[in-house]
Amino acid sequence: MSARGGKKARLSRALDSHIRNIEETFQILEKSAASSLEKVEWSQVIKLGDEVSKQATIAGMLWSVEEPEMKQLEECMEAYFNVLHGFVLICHGSTAGAGPTLHASICSSARQVIDSSLALLKEALSIESRNFSNRSSIIPRLSGSVWEACANLNKNPTSNCTAIGRAITRVAVSVKDILREMNELKPAAPNTSNDASPEEDDSDDEEFGDDLSPEEMLIAQLTTKAVSDVLAALKEVIRFVSGLHTKSNEENMEHVKALETLLRCCEEIGNQANELGASVYPPQEISVLKSAAKKIYIAIDDLQKVVEIVGGSDQSFLGCFERLEDSLKKMESGLCGDVSSEIERLAL
């Protein structure tokens, strides 16, 4: 084995050992730290993330030179993984009192820092024996990925309320996308001429939602109104959760459990809104529309119970869900065939 080959084999063994150790350490993040422990402030995680960035810079500079010494590479690797171990441990300390949503966010952010660091070191080692021009172009890009992952720590939610609020916001964004598509539905164009060419007919068929009969279109309008009210209700929940962020009991574990239940209710409502959106296209699946409406009713009831446990609701909150329930009732009435009378009362 050449001297270069022996050097690479030795570094590979060292790197493999470090990777096994850091992956074992990362496993402690699978569970949140005990709520009885003192919570590590997220600012400390960010601070250690800065140290990881520095190590990535040092490693990048060292592996970018033409002939780095063996001892320097080993010491750099050792120092880098020492910081990574500390980073994982302090991330675990920050999970004290964290519910599932905040815990998942912390784990995801930590994982990005670890994965980008391992990618840098693995690639640095794999190209160590290649020509200098390859190293000098690839290594800085990988170091940059580590910097980005560490910088993203600043965006991580630092409380259960914030994490849950963001998760509900993602549900609302998804429903908004569904609603935008539903608003593009169009009734079938009346056939005013028997002389239309095949090309013109083909063009009409390609029109998005252009084949809804008048009856199907009325059901689609009723359903669209219900989904619109779903979006309004989710926005009201986001407002409610944001208000809890300023209260001192936001990290009370019973309240955290209640908020997690609140999120599950919102996710269920969002899923059923998706079912409503998918089922208004011909052939309309009436049984699916009815089932989705029923599940939204159940989720609304559960959600309102949770809200009362956490802090109570105001008239704006209650009114929003009353309007949603009213829209669902109108939609269900329309599904039974009485769409003409209902659509007259529908404000679009």
PyMOL commands that set and color helices and strands:
alter all, ss='L'
color gray80, all
select helices_A, chain A and resi 3-30+42-64+70-93+100-126+132-155+160-182+198-205+214-244+253-279+286-310+315-335+339-344
alter helices_A, ss='H'
color red, helices_A
deselect
rebuild
show_as cartoon
